[in-house]
Amino acid sequence: MLIRHRGATPAVDPTAYVAPNATLVGDVRVGAHARVMYGAVLDAEGAHVEVGPYTIVSEHAVLRATAVTDAAVELGDHVFVGPHATVLGARVGRCAYLAANATVLQLARLGAGASVAVGALVHARTVLPDEFFVAPHTTAVGDPVEVFESDRSEELAAAIAGVGFADAAFGVRTAWSDRINRYREAAEVRSAEYAAHADDEVISGRGE
C-alpha cells in the first residue's frame, strides 16, 4: 500500500518489487531491483526513507524515519534487512547485513559490510566501522563502539545513558534518572508527530 503523507508520495523503481501488503508512507524511495516483502512498513514521517538498489527488506521489518530530529533512514545498495528487524532514523552502508530481530536506533551509522546478528541492538548515535560484527543478542553502543553482553548490565546502562537516546529520538533532554517525565515527554512528542497521519491519503493498494 502506498500512502501520501505530508504531501510526499512513495516512489518505487519499475524494477523493484513491493509486496501487496507492505506499507510505504510518505517520502519513501525504493531503488532498482530492491525487494520489500510481505508486511514490511516503511514510514518516512517528515523525513525520508531510502532503499538502495538490490536491497532486501524482509517480512515484517520496520523502517521508520522521524521529522523531530531529522533522522532519515538510508540503506545503501545490496543491504539485507531480516524478518522483524527494525531501523529507526539510521544510515546503513552498502552490503550490510541485519539479521532477524536486529534493531538499529536513531542517528546510528553502519559502515559497509557491517553485520548485526540475530536479536542484536545498535544503539542511538553508535558508529559501526566497515565489516564490523555485532554478535547475537548483544548491544553495540558508542563511537568508538563497544559491544556489551547481557552479563554487563550496569556498564551497559551507563553507556546507554551516555548516548542520549531520548534526545536522538525525540529531542527530549530530560535527565536519564527522571524516567517518568522523560517517557511522558517522549510520548507527547511522538503523539504530535503521528498526528500528521490524520491527513494521509491512500494512493495505491498495491506496491507497484
SERO-4910 file (N, C-alpha, C, O; in steps of 0.05 Angstrom, whole numbers):
BEGIN
 pado doro    nc1    nc2    nc3   cac1   cac2   cac3    cc1    cc2    cc3    oc1    oc2    oc3
  Met    A     17    -24      0      0      0      0     18     25      0     36     27     16
  Leu    A     12     43    -18     27     68    -20      9     91     -9    -14     94    -16
  Ile    A     21    106     10      5    127     24     20    154     21     43    156     27
  Arg    A      5    174     12     16    201     11     14    213     39     -7    212     52
  His    A     37    223     49     39    234     76     54    260     75     76    261     64
  Arg    A     43    281     88     56    307     88     62    317     60     82    330     55
  Gly    A     45    310     41     48    318     13     68    302     -3     72    308    -27
  Ala    A     80    282      9    100    265     -5     89    238    -12     75    226      5
  Thr    A     95    228    -36     85    203    -45    108    183    -49    129    191    -60
  Pro    A    106    158    -40    128    139    -45    134    136    -74    117    137    -92
  Ala    A    160    131    -80    170    127   -107    184    100   -109    203     95    -94
  Val    A    174     83   -126    184     56   -129    195     52   -157    180     56   -176
  Asp    A    221     45   -159    232     39   -185    217     17   -199    208     -2   -187
  Pro    A    213     19   -225    198     -1   -240    209    -29   -238    194    -49   -241
  Thr    A    235    -32   -232    246    -59   -230    245    -70   -201    252    -93   -197
  Ala    A    236    -54   -183    233    -62   -155    207    -78   -151    189    -77   -168
  Tyr    A    206    -92   -129    182   -106   -121    174    -98    -93    191    -99    -75
  Val    A    149    -90    -89    138    -85    -63    113   -103    -59     95   -102    -76
  Ala    A    113   -119    -38     92   -138    -34     65   -123    -30     65   -100    -20
  Pro    A     43   -136    -37     17   -122    -36      9   -112     -8     -5    -93     -6
  Asn    A     19   -126     13     11   -117     40     34   -103     55     32   -100     79
  Ala    A     55    -96     40     75    -78     52     63    -50     51     45    -44     35
  Thr    A     72    -32     69     61     -5     72     84     15     69    103     14     85
  Leu    A     82     33     50    101     54     45     87     81     50     67     86     37
  Val    A     98     97     68     85    121     76    103    145     72    125    147     84
  Gly    A     94    164     56    108    189     53    132    187     34    131    173     14
  Asp    A    153    202     40    176    204     23    194    179     25    215    180     37
  Val    A    184    158     13    199    132     13    208    128    -16    193    130    -35
  Arg    A    234    121    -19    246    117    -46    257     89    -47    276     82    -32
  Val    A    247     73    -65    255     45    -67    271     42    -93    260     47   -115
  Gly    A    296     34    -92    314     34   -115    311     10   -132    295     -8   -127
  Ala    A    326     10   -154    325    -11   -174    330    -39   -162    349    -43   -147
  His    A    314    -58   -170    316    -86   -163    315    -91   -133    322   -113   -123
  Ala    A    306    -71   -117    301    -75    -89    276    -92    -85    259    -93   -102
  Arg    A    274   -104    -61    251   -121    -55    241   -114    -27    257   -115     -7
  Val    A    216   -107    -25    203   -101      1    182   -122      5    162   -122    -10
  Met    A    186   -139     24    169   -163     26    145   -159     44    140   -138     55
  Tyr    A    130   -181     48    104   -180     60    104   -169     88    119   -178    105
  Gly    A     86   -151     93     82   -140    119    102   -119    128    100   -108    150
  Ala    A    121   -112    111    141    -92    119    128    -64    120    109    -59    105
  Val    A    138    -47    137    127    -20    140    151      0    137    170     -2    152
  Leu    A    149     18    117    169     38    112    155     65    115    139     73     98
  Asp    A    161     79    137    147    104    144    166    127    146    183    127    164
  Ala    A    164    146    128    183    168    127    177    190    147    195    206    153
  Glu    A    153    191    159    145    213    175    151    239    160    144    242    137
  Gly    A    165    259    173    171    283    158    199    284    146    207    304    136
  Ala    A    213    261    147    240    259    136    237    242    111    219    246     95
  His    A    256    223    107    253    205     84    265    177     90    282    174    108
  Val    A    256    158     75    267    131     76    277    124     48    262    126     29
  Glu    A    302    116     46    314    109     20    325     80     21    340     73     39
  Val    A    316     64      2    324     36      0    340     33    -25    330     38    -47
  Gly    A    365     26    -23    383     26    -45    379      3    -64    364    -16    -58
  Pro    A    392      3    -87    389    -18   -107    396    -46    -96    416    -49    -81
  Tyr    A    381    -66   -103    385    -94    -96    383    -98    -65    392   -119    -56
  Thr    A    372    -79    -51    369    -83    -22    343    -99    -17    323    -95    -30
  Ile    A    344   -116      3    322   -133     11    312   -124     38    327   -122     58
  Val    A    286   -118     40    272   -112     65    253   -135     70    233   -137     56
  Ser    A    259   -151     89    245   -176     93    218   -173    107    210   -150    114
  Glu    A    204   -195    110    177   -195    122    176   -182    149    192   -188    167
  His    A    157   -164    152    150   -150    177    173   -133    188    174   -127    212
  Ala    A    192   -126    172    212   -107    180    200    -79    182    180    -73    169
  Val    A    211    -62    199    201    -34    202    225    -15    197    245    -17    211
  Leu    A    221      3    178    240     25    174    224     51    179    205     57    165
  Arg    A    232     66    200    217     90    207    236    113    211    255    112    227
  Ala    A    232    134    196    247    159    199    233    177    220    212    169    230
  Thr    A    244    200    225    230    219    243    236    247    234    259    254    227
  Ala    A    216    264    235    220    292    229    230    307    254    241    329    251
  Val    A    226    296    277    233    310    302    262    317    304    270    339    310
  Thr    A    279    297    298    308    301    298    320    299    270    344    296    267
  Asp    A    303    301    250    312    299    222    329    275    217    350    276    205
  Ala    A    320    252    228    335    227    225    322    210    204    302    196    209
  Ala    A    333    211    180    323    195    158    333    166    161    352    161    176
  Val    A    321    148    146    331    121    143    343    119    115    329    124     95
  Glu    A    368    112    114    382    109     88    396     82     87    415     77    102
  Leu    A    388     65     69    401     39     65    415     39     38    404     46     18
  Gly    A    441     32     39    457     31     14    448      8     -3    428     -5      2
  Asp    A    464      3    -24    458    -19    -42    465    -45    -30    484    -47    -14
  His    A    450    -66    -38    456    -94    -30    455    -98      0    469   -116     10
  Val    A    438    -83     14    434    -87     43    413   -109     47    394   -111     31
  Phe    A    416   -125     67    396   -144     75    385   -136    102    400   -134    122
  Val    A    358   -132    103    344   -127    129    327   -151    134    308   -156    119
  Gly    A    332   -165    155    319   -191    161    291   -188    171    282   -166    177
  Pro    A    277   -210    173    249   -210    183    248   -198    211    264   -205    229
  His    A    228   -181    215    223   -169    241    246   -151    251    247   -144    274
  Ala    A    264   -143    233    285   -124    240    273    -96    241    253    -91    228
  Thr    A    286    -78    255    277    -50    258    300    -31    254    321    -34    266
  Val    A    296    -11    236    315     10    232    301     37    236    282     43    222
  Leu    A    309     52    256    296     77    263    316    100    258    335    104    274
  Gly    A    311    116    238    327    140    234    357    136    233    372    151    246
  Ala    A    366    116    218    395    109    218    404    106    189    388    102    171
  Arg    A    431    107    186    443    103    160    458     76    159    474     70    177
  Val    A    452     60    139    464     33    137    479     32    111    468     35     89
  Gly    A    505     27    113    522     26     89    517      2     71    503    -16     79
  Arg    A    528      3     48    524    -17     27    533    -45     37    553    -47     52
  Cys    A    519    -65     28    526    -93     33    526   -100     63    538   -119     71
  Ala    A    512    -83     79    509    -90    107    488   -112    111    471   -116     93
  Tyr    A    489   -126    133    470   -148    138    458   -145    166    472   -145    186
  Leu    A    432   -142    166    417   -141    192    400   -166    194    381   -170    178
  Ala    A    406   -183    213    392   -209    215    364   -205    227    357   -183    235
  Ala    A    350   -227    229    323   -227    241    324   -214    269    341   -220    285
  Asn    A    304   -197    274    300   -184    300    323   -166    308    325   -158    332
  Ala    A    340   -158    290    361   -138    296    347   -111    298    327   -106    285
  Thr    A    359    -92    313    348    -65    317    371    -45    315    392    -48    326
  Val    A    366    -24    299    385     -2    296    370     24    303    350     30    290
  Leu    A    380     39    322    366     63    332    376     89    319    395     89    304
  Gln    A    363    110    326    366    136    313    395    146    313    409    145    333
  Leu    A    402    157    290    427    170    285    451    151    286    474    160    286
  Ala    A    446    125    287    469    106    285    478    106    256    463    112    237
  Arg    A    503     98    252    515     96    225    530     69    223    548     64    239
  Leu    A    522     53    204    534     27    200    551     28    174    541     36    153
  Gly    A    576     20    177    594     20    154    588     -2    134    572    -20    139
  Ala    A    601     -1    111    597    -21     90    604    -48    101    625    -52    114
  Gly    A    587    -68     95    592    -95    103    589   -101    133    596   -123    142
  Ala    A    579    -82    148    574    -87    177    552   -108    180    535   -111    162
  Ser    A    554   -123    201    535   -145    206    524   -143    234    539   -142    254
  Val    A    497   -143    236    484   -143    262    469   -169    264    449   -173    250
  Ala    A    477   -186    282    467   -213    283    439   -215    296    429   -194    305
  Val    A    428   -238    298    401   -243    307    397   -231    335    412   -237    354
  Gly    A    376   -214    338    369   -203    363    388   -182    375    385   -174    398
  Ala    A    407   -173    359    426   -153    369    415   -125    366    397   -120    350
  Leu    A    426   -106    382    417    -78    382    441    -60    377    462    -62    390
  Val    A    438    -41    358    457    -20    354    444      5    364    424     15    353
  His    A    454     17    386    441     38    400    445     65    385    460     68    367
  Ala    A    430     85    395    430    112    383    458    123    381    474    120    399
  Arg    A    464    137    359    489    151    354    513    133    353    536    143    353
  Thr    A    509    107    352    532     88    351    542     87    323    527     89    304
  Val    A    568     83    320    581     81    294    595     54    292    613     48    307
  Leu    A    586     38    272    600     13    267    619     16    243    610     25    222
  Pro    A    644     10    246    663     11    224    655     -9    202    639    -26    206
  Asp    A    667     -6    179    663    -25    157    668    -53    166    688    -59    180
  Glu    A    650    -71    159    653   -100    164    653   -107    194    663   -129    201
  Phe    A    644    -90    210    643    -95    239    621   -115    245    599   -114    232
  Phe    A    625   -134    264    605   -154    270    595   -150    299    611   -148    318
  Val    A    568   -149    301    555   -148    327    543   -175    333    525   -184    318
  Ala    A    552   -189    353    544   -216    358    515   -218    366    503   -198    375
  Pro    A    503   -242    364    475   -245    371    469   -237    399    484   -242    418
  His    A    446   -223    402    435   -215    429    454   -199    445    455   -201    470
  Thr    A    470   -182    432    487   -163    446    479   -135    439    462   -131    421
  Thr    A    490   -115    452    484    -87    447    509    -72    441    528    -72    456
  Ala    A    509    -58    418    532    -42    409    526    -13    416    504     -3    409
  Val    A    544      1    429    540     28    438    565     45    433    587     36    439
  Gly    A    561     69    423    582     89    423    598     92    398    595     78    379
  Asp    A    615    112    399    634    119    378    660    129    391    661    152    399
  Pro    A    680    111    394    682     84    382    664     65    396    657     68    419
  Val    A    656     45    381    636     26    390    647      6    411    670     -2    409
  Glu    A    630     -1    430    636    -22    448    611    -41    448    589    -32    448
  Val    A    616    -67    449    595    -86    448    592    -99    476    611   -109    487
  Phe    A    567    -99    486    561   -109    513    544   -134    511    525   -135    496
  Glu    A    551   -154    527    534   -177    531    516   -172    555    521   -153    571
  Ser    A    496   -189    559    476   -184    579    487   -186    608    474   -175    626
  Asp    A    509   -198    612    521   -200    639    535   -175    648    546   -174    670
  Arg    A    535   -155    631    548   -129    637    527   -107    639    530    -85    628
  Ser    A    504   -113    652    481    -95    652    487    -68    664    477    -48    653
  Glu    A    502    -66    685    507    -40    697    525    -23    679    519      1    675
  Glu    A    545    -35    667    561    -20    648    545    -12    623    549     11    613
  Leu    A    528    -30    614    511    -23    591    493      0    597    490     18    580
  Ala    A    480      0    620    462     22    627    477     49    627    466     69    618
  Ala    A    501     49    638    517     74    638    524     82    610    524    106    603
  Ala    A    531     63    592    537     70    565    513     81    550    515    100    535
  Ile    A    490     69    554    466     78    541    458    106    551    450    123    535
  Ala    A    461    111    577    456    138    587    473    159    573    465    182    569
  Gly    A    497    151    566    516    170    553    510    177    525    519    198    515
  Val    A    494    161    510    489    167    482    465    186    479    462    197    457
  Gly    A    450    190    500    427    209    497    406    200    478    398    214    460
  Phe    A    395    176    483    375    165    465    351    182    462    341    187    440
  Ala    A    340    192    484    315    208    483    319    233    467    301    242    453
  Asp    A    343    245    468    350    268    452    352    261    423    341    275    405
  Ala    A    366    239    417    369    230    389    342    223    376    338    229    353
  Ala    A    325    210    391    299    201    380    277    221    380    262    223    361
  Phe    A    276    237    402    253    254    406    260    284    412    242    300    415
  Gly    A    285    290    414    293    317    421    287    323    450    285    346    458
  Val    A    285    302    467    279    305    495    305    304    511    320    284    508
  Arg    A    310    324    528    335    325    543    332    322    573    350    329    588
  Thr    A    309    312    581    304    307    609    324    286    620    332    268    606
  Ala    A    332    290    645    353    273    656    347    243    654    324    235    657
  Trp    A    368    227    650    365    198    647    351    187    672    335    168    669
  Ser    A    357    197    695    345    186    720    316    193    724    302    181    740
  Asp    A    306    213    710    278    222    712    261    208    691    251    220    672
  Arg    A    257    182    695    245    165    674    216    173    669    208    174    646
  Ile    A    201    178    689    172    184    685    169    209    667    154    208    647
  Asn    A    182    230    674    179    254    657    192    251    630    182    262    610
  Arg    A    214    236    628    226    232    602    208    216    584    205    223    561
  Tyr    A    196    195    594    178    179    578    152    194    571    141    191    550
  Arg    A    143    211    590    119    227    585    124    247    562    108    249    543
  Glu    A    147    261    563    154    280    542    158    265    515    149    275    494
  Ala    A    171    242    515    175    227    491    148    219    478    145    220    454
  Ala    A    129    210    495    103    202    485     88    226    473     75    223    452
  Glu    A     91    249    485     77    273    474     90    282    448     75    290    430
  Val    A    116    280    446    129    287    421    121    268    398    114    276    376
  Arg    A    120    242    405    112    222    385     83    226    377     76    224    354
  Ser    A     66    232    397     37    237    391     34    260    372     18    259    353
  Ala    A     49    282    376     47    305    359     57    299    331     45    308    311
  Glu    A     79    283    328     89    276    302     69    258    287     63    263    263
  Tyr    A     58    239    301     40    220    288     13    233    281     -2    222    265
  Ala    A      7    255    293    -19    269    287    -22    276    258    -44    277    247
  Ala    A      1    280    244      0    287    215    -12    264    198    -20    269    176
  His    A    -13    240    209    -24    218    194    -54    221    189    -66    207    172
  Ala    A    -67    238    204    -96    243    201   -102    252    172   -125    248    163
  Asp    A    -83    264    159    -87    274    132    -76    256    110    -75    264     87
  Asp    A    -67    232    117    -56    213     98    -77    206     76   -101    206     81
  Glu    A    -66    200     53    -83    192     30    -72    167     17    -49    166      9
  Val    A    -88    146     16    -80    121      3    -79    126    -27    -99    134    -40
  Ile    A    -55    121    -39    -51    125    -68    -56    100    -83    -68    100   -105
  Ser    A    -47     77    -72    -50     52    -85    -51     30    -65    -37     30    -44
  Gly    A    -68     10    -70    -70    -13    -52    -49    -33    -57    -46    -52    -42
  Arg    A    -33    -29    -79    -12    -48    -86     14    -32    -88     15    -10    -98
  Gly    A     36    -45    -80     62    -32    -82     74    -35   -110     94    -49   -113
  Glu    A     62    -22   -129     73    -24   -156     66      1   -171     74      4   -195
***
